[in-house]
């Protein structure tokens, strides 16, 4: 029933009105080519639901690359990031979303092998090339927090510790929100039929994170909501993190 409600709630109105255009690369890998990598259950659905949420929010489907399972090779992911993010103007927003296996320093794409992996540095490089005003990176993967160099001090009270060593670029307006700390696994939950982080990420962006009910979901509200819900749902075994350079009141969506 929760999954059905989630799908039905895509029809609620919420938009990225302050941005000229939004460009997104959305990746979900449940089926792995390498037989030594255990297949997952819901990562493909995670990506499809995130894609639906973006389209429902007013993002043109032509501005989104949805890469599922065998489509999500390293070359395809990097190619789509470079292609779509290059289209963005300074007033635009770019988004990278990944759901699948992760490990320290990299995400596991469909054609992963010990010599072929989607390194966090590959994502950082694609972000750095773009001139977009704001850049959002979401990942629902084990050890996802290892994308942040240095310590993992969680903060929504202050972003004063953000600097070039702990963000994807030195520009303002970049948010990196990961499903777990660098030493934690990220859980898929059968009762949700989804990854815990993605489930609450989507619900939060649909308005459940709007704590002050002003019809704007800010990055602070979104993170606080996701962190609280994921920690409760996983018995504190999974703690999302956020870091970057951004205003604490930076809008994510308008309801």
Residue, then its C-alpha position, 0 to 999 in steps of 0.5 A: x500500500x505504501x508503494x501504491x501511495x507513493x506512485x499516486x502522490x506523483x500527481x501532486x504539484x511541485x516544481x523547480x520554478x526558479x531554474x531556467x532548466x534542469x538536467x539530470x542523469x538518473x542511474x539505477x542498477x539492480x542487475x549486475x553483469x559480474x557474477x561475483x557481484x550480488x544483484x539487488x532488488x529495488x535499485x532499478x525501481x528507485x531510479x524509475x521513481x526518482x525519474x517520475x518525480x522529476x518529470x512530475x515536478x516539471x523537468x522535461x523528459x528530454x533533459x533526463x537520462x534514465x539509465x537502468x541496469x544494462x544501460x548503466x555502464x561506466x561509459x554511458x553514465x559518464x557520456x550522459x553526464x558530460x552531454x547533458x550537463x554541458x547543455x546547462x547554463x549558469x542559471x540552470x540546475x544539474x542533478x546526478x542520482x545513483x542507486x546501486x552498490x557502492x564501496x569506498x571511493x566508487x559506485x558499482x555500475x552494471x559492468x563493474x569489475x576490479x579494473x572498471x568502476x565508476x569512481x567518485x572522481x568521475x562524478x566530481x569531474x563531470x560536475x566540475x565541467x558544468x557552469x550550472x548555478x546549482x548542482x545536486x548529487x544524491x546517492x543511495x549506495x553503501x559507503x556512499x559517504x566516502x565521496x566526502x574527503x576528510x571527516x564526515x561531520x554532519x551539518x545543516x546548522x552551518x556549512x562553514x566547514x565546507x571547502x574545496x577539499x570537501x566539496x565537488x567544486x569550489x563554487x556556491x550552490x552545490x549539494x551532496x547528499x549521501x544515503x550513509x556514512x563511509x563505513x555504513x551499508x545502505x538498506x533496501x527494505x522489503x516493506x517499502x519495496x525501495x531503498x530507505x534513503x530514496x523512499x524518504x528522499x522522494x517523499x520529502x521532495x513531494x512536500x513531507x519535508x516542508x516543516x514550516x508549511x510555506x510550500x517550499x522544501x529547502x535543502x535543510x528541511x529535506x536533509x533533516x526529514x530524510x535523516x530522521x526517517x532513515x535513522x528511525x527506519x533502520x534502527x540508527x544503522x544508517x545515517x545519511x550525510x550532507x555537505x557542500x556549499x549552499x545557503x541553508x534556505x536553498x530551495x529544492x522544490x516549490x509545492 
